[in-house]
Amino acid sequence: MAEVFVAAPDLPPPPSTVGVIGWLRENLFKGWFNSTLTVLAVAFLAYAVPPLVSWFLIDATFIGDAETCRAAGGACWSFIGAEFKLFMVGTYPNEATWRALLSGVMLVVLFVATARHMMSPLVAAILWLLLPIPVYWLLGGGFGLEPVEPSRWGGLMLTLLLAVIGVVVSVPLGVLLALGRRSRFIAIKSLSIGIIELVRGVPMITILFMATIMLPFFLPEGVELGVLHRVQIGIIIFSSAYMAEVVRGGLQGVDKSQHEAAAALGLRGWHTTVFIVLPQALRDVLPPLIGRCIALLKDTSLVIIVGLLDFLGIAKAASQDPAWLGFDAEAFVFCAAIYWTLCFSLSRYGRSLERRGHGAFRD
């Protein structure tokens, strides 16, 4: 006689794992060790958070001068408002501030259009590569505008300029170096390996010093580059070497069957690389590529050692204003908030590309 099995009905979960009480027991008070850590964390927060909230908001001064801030005893956010222009563009002339604003609008519009896939990847790539031309002309005084020395560029404007142009140029250069390292031509392969390993073997500070001090000796006679342009070149070289290694990892991860299938279809070597292998490699290494972009944005703060006042450097300089002495903490908290916002936005954008199946590389 055949046996008949009847599936047991789904039983409700135990009461201890349902609701807020169940979640607390499962995640915060599961065992004596977790319970001890939870109690210690709550005690630390109870000790540290109230003074921070009091300094940050309750006793803070949002309107007033330095004396008003000192009398209140809390954070002096009016200092940020008073020095806001300095934080954003450094010592850039007041009458030319609209140029920096227009450059920022161009950057934001292009980023939004790219993030929302309002144009094809090819058009977006071309526009990003062309973006440095109008930006440099606007800020420097092209199009018949009054020239502004790069030494007066600073603040968040300088940080974004170095980071965006560094990423835009170093990504294609990194791809070329990665392909050159896998080339069958010994000269190209050796040159690519030499550049990558030499640059990756020294810290970025060394690259910046070499770019500002040694680079002029290698330029043709009569050709002069300002400190800002030399630093930009150094950042691009440094970032390209690391981008190349990220891309090389993606190229190695592409299955050999892709090459065999392309050969069976009669595709040439460069067709296979450009249209089949490279898109898959870039798709697979998208997270570390975004990570390198974020790292480059933060590494721009090192330019202060060669005399450029980026966002972090201008914050330190603003806090040394005799009228606002003693408010370093507010300047650095403001810097940290802006850096976190930029880096978090890039991170979320990278995750959105992953969730969309890396559609930016498949279109």
For each residue, the residues with C-beta under 8 A, 3 or more apart:
1:
2:
3:
4:
5:
6:
7:
8: 11
9:
10:
11: 8
12: 18
13: 17 18
14: 17 18
15: 18 22
16: 21 22 25
17: 13 14 22 23 25 26
18: 12 13 14 15 22
19: 22 23
20: 23 24
21: 16 24 25
22: 15 16 17 18 19 25 26
23: 17 19 20 26 27
24: 20 21 27 28 29
25: 16 17 21 22 28 29 30
26: 17 22 23 30
27: 23 24 30
28: 24 25 34 35 38
29: 24 25 34 35 38
30: 25 26 27 34 35
31: 34 35
32: 35 36
33: 36 37
34: 28 29 30 31 37 38
35: 28 29 30 31 32 38 39
36: 32 33 39 40
37: 33 34 40 41
38: 28 29 34 35 41 42
39: 35 36 42 43
40: 36 37 43 44
41: 37 38 44 45
42: 38 39 45 46
43: 39 40 46 47
44: 40 41 47 48
45: 41 42 48 49
46: 42 43 49 50
47: 43 44 50
48: 44 45 51 52
49: 45 46 52 53
50: 46 47 53 54
51: 48 54 55
52: 48 49 55 56
53: 49 50 56 57 58
54: 50 51 57 58 59 74
55: 51 52 58 59 60 74 75
56: 52 53 60 74 75
57: 53 54 60 74 75
58: 53 54 55 74
59: 54 55 72 73 74 75
60: 55 56 57 72 74 75 76 77
61: 64 68 69 72 74 75 76 77 78
62: 77 78 81
63: 78 81
64: 61 67 68 69 72 78
65: 68 69 78 323
66: 69 70 76 79 323 324 325 326 327
67: 64 70 71
68: 61 64 65 71 72 78
69: 61 64 65 66 72 74 76 78 79 327
70: 66 67 73 76 326
71: 67 68
72: 59 60 61 64 68 69 76
73: 59 70
74: 54 55 56 57 58 59 60 61 69
75: 55 56 57 59 60 61 329 330 333
76: 60 61 66 69 70 72 79 324 327 330
77: 60 61 62 80 81 330
78: 61 62 63 64 65 68 69 81 82
79: 66 69 76 82 83 318 324 327 330 331
80: 77 83 84 87 330 331 334
81: 62 63 77 78 84
82: 78 79 324
83: 79 80 86 87 318 321 324 331
84: 80 81 87 88
85: 88 89 94 97
86: 83 89 90 91 155 314 317 318
87: 80 83 84 155 156 311 314 315 318 334
88: 84 85 100 155 156 157
89: 85 86 92 97 100 153 154 155 156 157
90: 86 152 153 154 155 157 158 309 314
91: 86 152 154 309
92: 89 96 97 100 139 148 152 153 154 155 157
93: 96 97 146 148 152
94: 85 97
95:
96: 92 93 99 100 145 146 148
97: 85 89 92 93 94 100 101
98: 101 102
99: 96 102 103 138 139 145 148
100: 88 89 92 96 97 103 104 139 157
101: 97 98 104 105
102: 98 99 105 106 138
103: 99 100 106 107 134 135 138 139 157
104: 100 101 107 108 157 160
105: 101 102 108 109
106: 102 103 109 110 131 134 135
107: 103 104 110 111 131 135 160 164
108: 104 105 111 112
109: 105 106 112 113
110: 106 107 113 114 124 127 128 131
111: 107 108 114 115
112: 108 109 115 116 118
113: 109 110 116 118 119 124
114: 110 111 117 118 119 124 128
115: 111 112 349 352
116: 112 113
117: 114 359 360 363
118: 112 113 114
119: 113 114 123 124 127
120: 123 124 363
121: 124 125 360 361 363
122: 125 126
123: 119 120 126 127
124: 110 113 114 119 120 121 127 128
125: 121 122 128 129
126: 122 123 129 130
127: 110 119 123 124 130 131
128: 110 114 124 125 131 168
129: 125 126 132 168 169 172
130: 126 127 133 134
131: 106 107 110 127 128 134 135 164 165 168
132: 129 135 136 165 168 169
133: 130 136 137
134: 103 106 130 131 137 138
135: 103 106 107 131 132 138 139 161 165
136: 132 133 139 140 142
137: 133 134 140 141 142 143
138: 99 102 103 134 135 142 143 145
139: 92 99 100 103 135 136 148 153 157 161
140: 136 137 147 148 150
141: 137 145 146 147 148
142: 136 137 138 145
143: 137 138
144:
145: 96 99 138 141 142
146: 93 96 141
147: 140 141
148: 92 93 96 99 139 140 141 152 153
149: 152 226
150: 140 153 226 227 228 229
151: 226 227 228
152: 90 91 92 93 148 149
153: 89 90 92 139 148 150 157 158 161 228
154: 89 90 91 92 157 158 308 309 310 313 314
155: 86 87 88 89 90 92 158 159 309 310 311 314
156: 87 88 89 159 160 311 338
157: 88 89 90 92 100 103 104 139 153 154 160 161
158: 90 153 154 155 161 162 228 300 303 308 309 310 311
159: 155 156 162 163 297 300 301 310 311 312
160: 104 107 156 157 163 164
161: 135 139 153 157 158 164 165
162: 158 159 165 166 231 232 235 300 303 310
163: 159 160 166 167 293 296 297 300
164: 107 131 160 161 167 168
165: 131 132 135 161 162 168 169 232 236
166: 162 163 169 170 232 235 236 239 296 300
167: 163 164 170 171 239 293 296
168: 128 129 131 132 164 165 171
169: 129 132 165 166 172 173 236 240
170: 166 167 173 174 235 236 239 240 243 296
171: 167 168 174 175 243 289
172: 129 169 175 176
173: 169 170 176 177 236 240 243 244
174: 170 171 177 178 239 240 241 242 243 244 246 247
175: 171 172 178 179 243 244 247 278 282
176: 172 173 179 180
177: 173 174 180 181 192 195 196 240 241 243 244
178: 174 175 181 182 192 243 244 245 247 248 251
179: 175 176 182 183 251 273 278
180: 176 177 183 188 189 191 192
181: 177 178 189 192 193 196 244 248
182: 178 179 189 248 251
183: 179 180 188 189 192
184: 189
185: 188 189
186: 189 190
187: 190 191
188: 180 183 185 191 192
189: 180 181 182 183 184 185 186 192 193
190: 186 187 193 194
191: 180 187 188 194 195
192: 177 178 180 181 183 188 189 195 196 244
193: 181 189 190 196 197
194: 190 191 197 198
195: 177 191 192 198 199 241
196: 177 181 192 193 199 200 241 244 245
197: 193 194 200 201
198: 194 195 201 202
199: 195 196 202 207 237 238 240 241
200: 196 197 241 242 245
201: 197 198
202: 198 199 206 207
203: 206 207
204: 207 208 234 235 238 299 302
205: 208 209 302 305
206: 202 203 209 210
207: 199 202 203 204 210 211 234 235 237 238
208: 204 205 211 212 231 234 235 302 303 305 306
209: 205 206 212 213 214 305 306
210: 206 207 213 214 215 234
211: 207 208 214 215 230 231 233 234 237
212: 208 209 215 227 230 231 234 306
213: 209 210 216
214: 209 210 211 217 218
215: 210 211 212 218 219 225 230 233 234
216: 213 219 224 225 230
217: 214
218: 214 215
219: 215 216 223 224 225
220: 223
221:
222:
223: 219 220
224: 216 219
225: 215 216 219 229 230 233
226: 149 150 151 229 230
227: 150 151 212 230 231 306 307 308
228: 150 151 153 158 231 232 308
229: 150 225 226 232 233
230: 211 212 215 216 225 226 227 233 234
231: 162 208 211 212 227 228 234 235 303 306 308
232: 162 165 166 228 229 235 236
233: 211 215 225 229 230 236 237
234: 204 207 208 210 211 212 215 230 231 237 238
235: 162 166 170 204 207 208 231 232 238 239 296 299 300 303
236: 165 166 169 170 173 232 233 239 240
237: 199 207 211 233 234 240 241
238: 199 204 207 234 235 241 242 299
239: 166 167 170 174 235 236 242 243 292 296
240: 169 170 173 174 177 199 236 237 243 244
241: 174 177 195 196 199 200 237 238 244 245
242: 174 200 238 239 245 246 292
243: 170 171 173 174 175 177 178 239 240 246 247 289 292
244: 173 174 175 177 178 181 192 196 240 241 247 248
245: 178 196 200 241 242 248 249
246: 174 242 243 249 250 285 288 289 292
247: 174 175 178 243 244 250 251 281 282 285 289
248: 178 181 182 244 245 251 252
249: 245 246 252 253 285 288
250: 246 247 253 254 280 281 282 283 284 285
251: 178 179 182 247 248 254 277 278 281
252: 248 249
253: 249 250 281 284 285
254: 250 251 258 259 277 280 281 284
255: 258
256: 259 260
257: 260 261
258: 254 255 261 262 272 276 277 280
259: 254 256 262 263 272 277
260: 256 257 263 264
261: 257 258 264 265
262: 258 259 265 267 271 272 276 277
263: 259 260 266 267 272
264: 260 261
265: 261 262
266: 263
267: 262 263 271 272 275 276
268: 271 272
269: 272 273
270: 273 274
271: 262 267 268 274 275 276
272: 258 259 262 263 267 268 269 275 276 277
273: 179 269 270 276 277 278
274: 270 271 278
275: 267 271 272 278 279
276: 258 262 267 271 272 273 279 280
277: 251 254 258 259 262 272 273 280 281
278: 175 179 251 273 274 275 281 282
279: 275 276 282 283 361 362
280: 250 254 258 276 277 283 284
281: 247 250 251 253 254 277 278 284 285
282: 175 247 250 278 279 285 286 289 361
283: 250 279 280 286 358 361 362
284: 250 253 254 280 281
285: 246 247 249 250 253 281 282 288 289
286: 282 283 289 290 350 353 354 358 361
287: 290 291 350 354
288: 246 249 285 291 292
289: 171 243 246 247 282 285 286 292 293
290: 286 287 293 294 346 347 349 350
291: 287 288 294 295
292: 239 242 243 246 288 289 295 296
293: 163 167 289 290 296 297 346
294: 290 291 297 298 343 346 347
295: 291 292 298 299
296: 163 166 167 170 235 239 292 293 299 300
297: 159 163 293 294 300 339 342 343 346
298: 294 295 301 339 343
299: 204 235 238 295 296 302
300: 158 159 162 163 166 235 296 297 303 310
301: 159 298 304 310 311 312 313
302: 204 205 208 299 305
303: 158 162 208 231 235 300 306 308 310 313
304: 301 307 308 309 310 312 313 316
305: 205 208 209 302
306: 208 209 212 227 231 303
307: 227 304
308: 154 158 227 228 231 303 304 313
309: 90 91 154 155 158 304 313 314 317
310: 154 155 158 159 162 300 301 303 304 313 314
311: 87 155 156 158 159 301 314 315 335 338 339
312: 159 301 304 315 316 335
313: 154 301 303 304 308 309 310 316 317
314: 86 87 90 154 155 309 310 311 317 318
315: 87 311 312 318 319 331 332 334 335
316: 304 312 313 319 320 328 331
317: 86 309 313 314 320
318: 79 83 86 87 314 315 321 324 331
319: 315 316 324 325 327 328 330 331
320: 316 317 325
321: 83 318 324 325
322: 325
323: 65 66
324: 66 76 79 82 83 318 319 321 327
325: 66 319 320 321 322
326: 66 70
327: 66 69 76 79 319 324 330 331
328: 316 319 331 332
329: 75 332 333
330: 75 76 77 79 80 319 327 333 334
331: 79 80 83 315 316 318 319 327 328 334 335
332: 315 328 329 335 336
333: 75 329 330 336 337
334: 80 87 315 330 331 337 338
335: 311 312 315 331 332 338 339
336: 332 333 339 340
337: 333 334 340 341
338: 156 311 334 335 341 342
339: 297 298 311 335 336 342 343
340: 336 337 343 344
341: 337 338 344 345
342: 297 338 339 345 346
343: 294 297 298 339 340 346 347
344: 340 341 347 348
345: 341 342 348 349
346: 290 293 294 297 342 343 349 350
347: 290 294 343 344 350 351
348: 344 345 351 352
349: 115 290 345 346 352 353
350: 286 287 290 346 347 353 354
351: 347 348 354 355
352: 115 348 349 355 356
353: 286 349 350 356 358 359 360
354: 286 287 350 351 357 358
355: 351 352
356: 352 353 359 360
357: 354 362
358: 283 286 353 354 361 362
359: 117 353 356 362 363
360: 117 121 353 356 363
361: 121 279 282 283 286 358
362: 279 283 357 358 359
363: 117 120 121 359 360
